[in-house]
Amino acid sequence: MGFRMLTGHHPFDDDSYPMLVVKICTEPPPPIATWRRDVPPGLTRLLDRMMAKSPGARPATMREVEEGMRPFAAIDAAPVLVDAPPPSR
């Protein structure tokens, strides 16, 4: 959900539901910087961890996510969107 909130796109897309599931399970998500170069690297790393394929690589609790997002709570700048196409189908 964070990926979509920041980029306006789902990280994976396909016309076929089975192929969409394959992509979700096997492909890494595209870099957020493809659409948003202004996202702080620490926030990008947190979102990458949240979308990790391995459960052990993901934050273990919502408290960990909250603590990871706390440094970015004061950001109040308008987003800078990059004119890039949505993830490929």
N, C-alpha and C positions, 0 to 999 in steps of 0.2 A: 504494500500500500504506500509506503514511503517513496518508493521509486516512482510510482504514478503521480503522487502528489508533487514531486519535484520536477518531473519531466513532462507530464501530460500523456505519457505512454505506459502501457503495460510492458514489462521487460521481455516478454515472449509473446509471439503471435503466430498463428497459422490458420489456414482455412479449414484444416482437418483437426478435429478434436484429438484423435490418437497422436498425430504428429506434434500437436501443442504439448501434450503430456510428455512425449519423448524429449522435446526441447527443454521443458522445465526440469526434467530429471537428469539430463545429460549435458546441457550446454551452460556455460557461465553466463550470467546476465551481462548485457552490454554495459559499457562504462557510462556512468551518469554524465560524465563530461561531454559525451556526444551531444547532449542537449543543454547542459548547464555547466559551463566552465567556472561559474562563480560559486559553486558549492564548496565549502571548506573541505580540505582533504580528510580531516578527522571525521566529518559527518559522512563522507563517501565511504571511508573505511568501516564505519559502524553499519551503514546500510549494506555494504558488501558482506559483512559478517552475518547480518540478519537474513540474507538470502543464500547463505552458504549451503551447499548440498549436504555436507556432513553435520549431523546434529551437534557433535562435539565442538565444531567451529563456530556455532551460533551462540549468541548470548543465552545464558541459562535461565535468566529471569527477566521479568519486566523491569525490575529495579535496576538491573544492569543496563538495560536499554535507556531507562530514564536518566541514570547517571551519565551514560555516554552522550546523551543529547543535551544535558544541562549546559555545557559550555557554549552552545549555539542558541540558547533561548533568547538572548538579547539582540540577535540579528534582525534588523528591521528594514533592510534594503530591498528594493524591488528586484524581482528575479531578472536575470539576463539570459534570455533564451537564445539558443543557437538554432539557425534554420537547418535542421537535419531531418531526414525522413524518419518515419516510425520504424521500429524493429522490423526486420524482414519477415515475410510470410513464407 
